[in-house]
Amino acid sequence: MSLDETDATPIADAALPGALPDALRAELIAFRRDLHMHPELGNCEFRTTAAIKARLERAGLTPRVLPSGTGLICDIGPQDSLSTTLPLLALRADIDGLPIPDTKTVPYRSTFADRAHACGHDVHTTVVLGAGLVLAELAREGRLHRPVRLLFQPAEEVLPGGAADAMEAGVLDGVGRILALHCDPKVEVGRIGLRTGPITSACDRLEISLDGPGGHTARPHLTTDLVTATAKVITEVPALLARRVDARSGLALTWGRVESGHACNVIPQHAELSGTVRCLDLPAWREAPDLVHAAVDEIATLHRAKSEINYIRGVPPVVNEESSTELLRDAMVARRGSAAVEGTEQSLGGEDFSWYLERVPGAMARLGVRRVGDTTRRDLHCGDFDVDEGAIGVGVELFTAAALLDRNLL
């Protein structure tokens, strides 16, 4: 049966709250726009952290700022369960922006010339905040039967990601499952994309220095022809890697920067290259550093160049655990019907949510943010990135329903 043929009628569940009140919906949109106007880079999200903390405290909650001074966690639930060993369901949002200009012409455009929320982290943050406000009210009414932790994480855009520092600070202590979402401009608002298994890719950074004695371009045979050696590394190392791993692993080295030389008749003594290593497969990602080192050394040695390699570990793939993915599916179907859920492909982008999934089961959904009827091709990390703000309410409904339906941890 195709997606369009599935039943779009939501499943009735007396435990689920109704649609968001208009006042809360308007407040969340205003909150998102304020964050959008004031983006902060990784580990500098002090204003963002303070705004989240203040709103949670106004709701009678007790947020705890992480030791770094940015990011925070906040636990919600019935008092009789928070003091037990019952595992928490964590809802994670990333709160940092990107160092790129905001090129949109909107009232809530970034107030900084070189910073923007061009990946939707302002939406992620607002969704988790909104879910927390709804769940706090349900807890007061005695309708929340399991504890929930809100996790607002800094520095997702900074390799190897702020998740590692957050985990060191204990954000996963007592957590039995963790959920997240990510804006997807390819998915229409009102829908989510789901995939069991890998949904993002591993992403590492590679920096290489090549050195030789230098010389005159008239006599390359008397020295190390460093520009040719650099060219061979650029072209042959990716080709070697493609033959040393299973093609299905999707291991790919792509260069982004190369610098060498200053004069047309001088063979340089130094060259620098940098790029990214991406991988679809977790086992191949674990092998990647050794494979890259061996391939670079092989080609550089062949051309008599000395190589220095700085392989910077980034993030593994986000691998959605099956029962957590089904929980997100059930939650969305319960709120908006089965037609609101679509399959999604594995992305070549990286996400440090993957580090949490090395410790506890969990899953990430793709949140549709494309306006209905908009056929323009859009992407993340672009200066003109924006969302249909109706996606905020959809995300709140998704996380709220997931918290109420997740009985596996009770």
N, C-alpha and C positions, 0 to 999 in steps of 0.2 A: 504494500500500500504506500503510495507517495505521501509526502508531507502534507500536500494540499488536500488530500482526501481524508486525513485523520480528523477525529472528532475534536472540535475546537471548544467544546463546552467544559468549563472548569469543573473539577470534582468538588462537591460540597463537603465541607468539613467544619463542624461546629466550633472546633478549637481555633480556627483561623480568624484573625480580625478582618474587618471589611477594608474598603479602599482607604487610602490615607486621607485624613481630614484636609480640607482645602488650606486651612491655616498652616498646618505642618508642611504641606507640599510647597506652599509659597515661601515659608521660612527656609526650607532646604535649598530651594533654587537660589534664594538670596545668599545663603551661606556659601554655596558653590561659586557664585559669581564673585563674592568677596575673596575667596581663595584664588580664583582665576586672575583677579586683578593684582594679587600680591604673592606671586610664586616665589618659592625659596628653594635653593639648591640643596643637595644632599648633605646632611649633618648640620645644616644651618636653618632648619625649619622651626625657629623659635616662635615667630608670630603665629604660624599655623598650629603649633602645639598648644600655645596659650589659648587660641580661639576654641579649639576642640575641648580642652580642659574646662574652660569657663562654661561652655554649653552643657557639658555633662554634669558639672557641679550644680548648675541651675535646675537640672532634672533630679537632684537629690542623690546623685551617684558619687563615687569616690575614685576618680581616676588617679593613676600613678605614673608620673613622668619617668622615662627610662634614664639610667645613670648618665647617658651622654648629654642630657638636657633637652633632647628633641625626641619626639615620639612618645607614646604612652600606651598603657593598657588600662582596661576598666572592666571589672567583673560585675555581672548582673545575674540575679536569680533569687529564688526563694531562700530565706534565711536558714531554713532547716537543712537545705541541701548544700549551701556554700561551705558549711563547716564539716562536711563529710568527705569521703574519698571519691565521690561521684566525679567522673571526668568532665572537663569543660569542653564545650564546642567553641572554637575560636573563629572569629570573623576578622579577616585581615584586610587592611587597606594600606597602600603606600602613599606617602604624603609629599614627596619632593617633586620639583619641577625640573625643567631642562634649560641648559644655557644656550637658547636660541631665541631670536626675536619673535614676538607675536605680530603677525602681519594682518590680522583681521581688523575690520572696521565695525566694532560693536561697542556698546557702552561699558562693557566689563572687560575690555582689552587690558592686557598686562600694563601695569604702571611702570614697569622696568623695561629699558630698551633691549636688554640682552637676556631676558628670562621669560619663560612661558610654560604654562601647563599644556604642553603639546602632546601628552600621552594619556590624558584623562585621569590623572591621579587626583585631581580636585573632585571628580565625580566619584571615584572609588572611596575617597575619604568621606564625602557627604552621604553616600549610601550606607556605609558602616555606622556613621553617626546617627542617621535616621533610623536604621534598624535598632540601634541601641536605645533610642528614645521610645520607640514603640514597645520594645521588649521590656523596658523598665516599667512602663505603664501596665503591661500585662502581668509583670511580676507583682506589682502592687495589688492587682485584682485577683491574684492567686491563680492565674492562668498560664504561668510559665513554670514548668515542672522540671526543668533542667538548667544548670548554670551555663552561662555564656560569657566568653571573654571577648571584648573588643580590643583589637590590636591595630594601632596606628603606627606603622613602621617608617622610619626615615631611610633615606639614601638608597632607594631601590635602583636608581640610575648610576650608582657608583660601584664599579667592579671591586670586589666580588659581591657587592650588595650589602645593604644594611641588615639583612636577615641574620647574618652570622653574629653580628654584635647584639642584635635583639635576643637571639637564642642564648648567648652567653649571659645576658642579663636575666634569663629565667622566664621569658615570655611563654615558653611551652610547658612550664611546670604545671602539672595537673591537667594538661590538655589531652583529650582523647581523639579529637578530630579537628581539622582546620579547613576552612572554606575561603575562597577569594573569587573575585571576578575581575575582568579586564575589559575596558571599552573596545569595541570592534566596529570600525566605521563601515565594514562590509555587511553587517547584520542590521536589519531594520529595527527601529525602536519598537518595543513591545515583545521582542523575541530574545532568546539566548541561544548560543551555540555550545554544544557539549561534545566531548570526546573522551572515551575511556582509554587510558594509556597515555603515551607522550602527546602533549598538546603544544609545547614549545620545544625549542632546541637548546643544546648547550652552546655557550658563547664564551670564548676565551680571547685574550689579546696577546699578540705576538710582536716582539720588537727584536730586530736583528741589526747588528753592526758587522760590517765586513771591512777588513783592513789589508793593505798591501804596501809595498815600498814606494809606489808611485813611479812616474817617469815621463818620457816623451812619447807622444802618440806615434812618432816615426819608428819607435823601437819597442813595440809591445812584447816582443819575444824575450826581452831582457828583464822584464819585470812581471808583476801581476796585473793583467788587464782587468782592472777592478770593475769597470763599467760593464764589460762583457760577463764577468763573474756574477755581478748583481743581476743582470738580465737573465742569466741562466737560473739563478735562485728563484727569481720571480716566476719564470715559466715552468721550470722543471720540478720544483718542489711540490706544487699542487698536483702535477701529473703523477709524481711518484706516490704521493699519499693515496691518490685514487686507485692505485694498483696494489696497495698494501693493506687495505681494509675491505670488508664486504661493501659492495656498492650500495646496498640497502641501508647502511649506517648513515649515509648522507654526510660524511666527513668532508668539509670544504674549507680551504684556505683562500681568502680573498684579500688582496693588498689594498691599502688605502693611502699609503704615503711612501714615496721613495725620494731620496736626496743624495746627490753625489756630484762632485766636481764644480769648477768655476770657470774653466777656460777650455776652448775647443781643442787645443793642442797639448793639453796636459792630462796625463792619466792620473786620476786622483788617488790619494792614499786612504780615503775613508768613504764609506757609503752607509746609509741607514735605510731600513725598510720597516714598515709596521703594517699590521693588518689584523684580521679577526679569523679565528678558527671556530667554525660552527659544526654541530654534529647532531643528528637526529636520535642517535642511539646511545644509551647510557654506558654499556660496556665499552664501545668504541671511544667514547669521550674519556674514559678512564685511561685508555691506552694512548690517547692523542699526544701528550707531551713527549713521550719517548719516541713515537713515530716521527714527530716533527723535528726533534733534535737530530735524529739519525739521518733524515733526508737532507736537512740543511747542511750538516757536516759533510755528507757524502758529496754534494754538489760543490760546496765551497772548496773542499780539499782537492777535488778534481781540477779546479781552476786556480789552485795555489793561493787562495785567499784565506785569511784567518777569520773565523766567525765567532761572534759572541751572541748568545741567544738569551733573551729574557722572555720566558713563557709565563704569562700572568693568568693564573686560574680565574675564571669568571664564575659561571653558574652551570650546573647540570640541567638537563631537560626537566620541565615540569611533567611529572608522570601521574596522571589522575588515577586514583584508586577507585576500583569498581563500585563499591558500596557508597562511597562519597559522591561519585558522579550520579548514581541512581537517586541519591537523596536530593541533589539539585534538580534532577529531572522531575521527581515526584513533587517537589515544592513548586516548581514552575507550572506543572500541569494542574496542580490543585488550585493555583491562583488564576491562571490564564488559559488553561486548556492545552491539549497535546500539540496543537498547531503552533504554539508559541515556542516550541523547542525544535531546533534543527541541528543536524550534524555539522561538524567543523573540521577542517584539515589541520594537520600539525604545522605550526608556524616555525619559520627559521629565526624568529626573534628569541631573545633570552629573557628570563624572569627569575629573580632571586627567591620567589615563592617556592621554588624547587628545593631550597635548602630545608625548609620546614618539612617537606614530604620525605626527606631522608630520615626524619625522626618519628613523625606521626602520620597516619593516613589522612588524606584530604583530596580536594579537587578544586580546580579553577574553572569558572564558566566565562564564556565570552558574552558580554552585555551589548546588545544591539543599541547603537546610538545614531544610526543613519535615519534621517528624516524620511517619512513615508513619501514615496514618489521621487525622491532624489536619486538620479541615476549617475551623478558625478562620481568618478573614481577618487576616493580619498584614502589617506594613509595616516598612520601615527608618526610622531616626530617631525611634523611639518608645521611651519609657522601659522598656517591658516586652519589648523585643526580645531574643530568645534563639535558640539554634540546637540542632539535634540534632548532638551532637558526633561522630557517625559521619561527618559531612561532612569532618572534618579528614583522615581516612585516605583518603577519596575524592579530595580535592584533592591530597594527596601522590602518590597513584597517578597522577593525571592529569599532573602536572608531570614526574614521574619518567619516565613513558612517553614524553611529548613530547620530553624531552631525549635519550632513547635512539633515538627514531624519526626525529628531524629530521636527515635525511641531505642535505637540500637545501643546507645551509650547509657541508658537508664538502668 
